[in-house]
Amino acid sequence: MKYPLDAKDSFENSMLFWLVRYVKFKLSSLSNKELRDPKALATVNYKLSRDIKSIEELDGLVKISRNAGLTGINTYFNPLKKIYETLKFYELSSLKVIDEELISEVLASVTGGLSDASKKNYRISVINFFAFLDKQNEEDGKAHVFDINLKNWGGISGVRGQKLPEFMSEEEVNKFLNAIKNADFKVNTNRNKLIIKTIIFTGIRVSEALNLKRKDITEEGDLYIIRIRGKGNKYRIVMIKRHLIEAHIDAIAINYINKEGYLFINKKGTRLTQAYVSRIVEQILFSAGIRKEKNGAHMLRHTFATMLYKKQKDLVLVQEALGHASLNTSRIYTHFDNDKLKLAAQVAEELNG
């Protein structure tokens, strides 16, 4: 069913109206292969069909959907939420006054300091949302067409301006590992230590760790061979020395395996969330006296990749270990090639002398 573009009594309410419908549309079009709580998703869809009163209420429903397994919804909604909150300050009279110039201005405001990858996510989110509006709005048999494409916005081609990933130094890694060893979570200590060690020792994504089943881990000599299902349902293999995690696996194998075989679950038998894992990482970092701008669990993946390149100087190895589709994605981890930087420092000294 199509609706007038200004479907409500104010700009804010009209845009919220369309954001609700867009989220409902995306939830039905995203892949549901990772869906682990169909009942929660059904509840969200029902509530989206009712009258949503605020962006905060919509944000809460999006988070429930993400935790139910539709993690991709964040990529589409979070940029639009920030754009919505910024547009409120413009005190616009109608959605029809939005054009590409205004959207570019707002994007410049809300994406300052973000990486090129994040800026691309914002661009894709905006284009998809306004394309949805182009097709779904109608009044008196006519539709308002925004035709927003942002082809020249943000200077996001290539890798210029890409932010360096947050990672730990070798000294910090040693402190972090000692903090893991001494950590006491009261309950689920082995489970929590296992997921953190698995991520930092293999560089797998948090989402990949949360999808691990016991049958994905097999033994081969002194190694564990771990079968990972990555982005786009592409599979790869990572390896880890058995002695690093064996005690934790043995300790939780009986108590925490649910009927689907997932390894990292809570007392209700459902998988842990990424937010929970990040809180564990923050707790360990705090106890180790390590402060980072970004303390989430994804920082452990960056740390592994950084250390791997530093030790091996093999970019293809980094690509394969991390499951990157493109070698260019892995190239960011060459940012600290200390040997070459020391040569540069030596040249500078010779010039001075």
Secondary structure, 3 states (H helix, E strand, C coil): CCECCCCCCCHHHHHHHHHHHHHHHHHHHCCCCCCCCHHHHHHHHHHHCCCCCCHHHHHHHHHHHHHHCCCCHHHHHHHHHHHHHHHHHHCCCCHHHCCHHHHHHHHHHHCCCCCHHHHHHHHHHHHHHHHHHHHHECECCECCCCCCCCCCCCCCCCCCCCCCCCCCCHHHHHHHHHHHHHCCCCCCHHHHHHHHHHHHHHCCCHHHHHCCEHHHEEEECCEEEEEEECHHHCEEEEEEEHHHHHHHHHHHCCCCCCCCCECCECCCCCECCHHHHHHHHHHHHHHHCCCCCCCCCHHHHHHHHHHHHHHHCCHHHHHHHHCCCCHHHHHHHHCCCHHHHHHHHHHHHHHHC
